[in-house]
């Protein structure tokens, strides 16, 4: 319970601090067009909550982020497992380095040309998240006890039992930690949607507010994405508590 309380208290204190800094900066600026106050943004957010377009857009954006996350999760685990074979690792490593190095904006523009406004945001998120997720799972499998692996070979332990007893404990921490990538996925999808002008999405709401110079509404849409991120990361943090008690180590 103490750990759970800390998980709640520190984010609340951090939010309170950010709101205080925001309020002071808005008062110093004195211009809502440049920086609306927290109260003005809250009013715009409440108004946004009453709009059907907001809920539809939020659902579509979150669905794209979930799809991107699941694709990355499956691909990174499979690739990390395949990378246990050295020739495969030597092939995958430069590919991941290349994907990681390509500018995100270039990826967005190219994918918009090759796919469409609905598909590109998902692929953009996958392209950005996959190399890092793959690296985490690869490191986790590499850290699995080599001595136990050799012992399993000597005693001819069945592969399924070896996997569940040796590798699953190593995969569990990065698997839970990878849930935080979902909040990153939301951010990436929103950015790609805004550039792609994807209909019925948080990205298009963000772009419309920007074009109309409705700064409070723009920040309200951004606030919605932030709240989704807080919820996802909060749930991931809560899941870690019982796992830590069972001896799992998180980086």
Phi, psi and omega in degrees: 000324179297316179297317180298321179296319179296322180298328180276315187296312185295317175299322179296316178296320179296317179296317179299319179295315180296321178295321179296314178297318179300314181297318179294316180296320179294320178294322180292323179289314178068019181221111184296332181294326180275313181208099178292157179285163175304324180294317179294320178293320178297319179296318178294325180292318178297318178296323180295322181297337181275352183268131179297325181301327180294314182292320177296314180297318179297316179298316180294317180295315181294322178298318178296319179295320179295316178299314180299317180296314181295321177298314180296319181298310181297314182294319182292320178294314180296316180293321179295322177293318179294331181288355172295339175271120189304316179299324178294317179300319181293333176279318185288321186305308179294330177296314180295321178297318179296313181298320180294330186274341182291129179303137183300321181296321178296320178299315181299312182296318180295316181293329176295324178289321187275330184241244180198178186294335180272326184272324185304316180302322179295313182292326177298312179299318179298314182299321182282320186278328188303312183302319181289318179296318178300316181298321180295315181289325177297315179297320180297316179291325178294330183278352177302139187304112181294325180297318178293328178295317178293321178296322178296324177294317182297315183269007177052050178291132180306144185300321180296315179293322178298319181295313184289327184269333185254312187268327180301315177301329179283330182277336185301312180301309178293334178294314178291316181297331182294344179299333179293341177293341179295322177292323174296321178300320178299315180297316180294318180296317179299316180298315180293321178297320180297316179289326182275351184056047181290124182295149176053060181211164175294327180298316180291325176296322178295315180293320179297319178295323179294315180296323181278000182058035176264082187296321180297319179292321178301315180290331178293319177295317177298323179298323178299317178295322179295318180298318177301317179298318179298317181297313181297311183291328176296317178296319178297321179294322179292323179295328182293332186301304180294330179291323177296323179295335181269006174100001179287140183250128179250140180288000000 
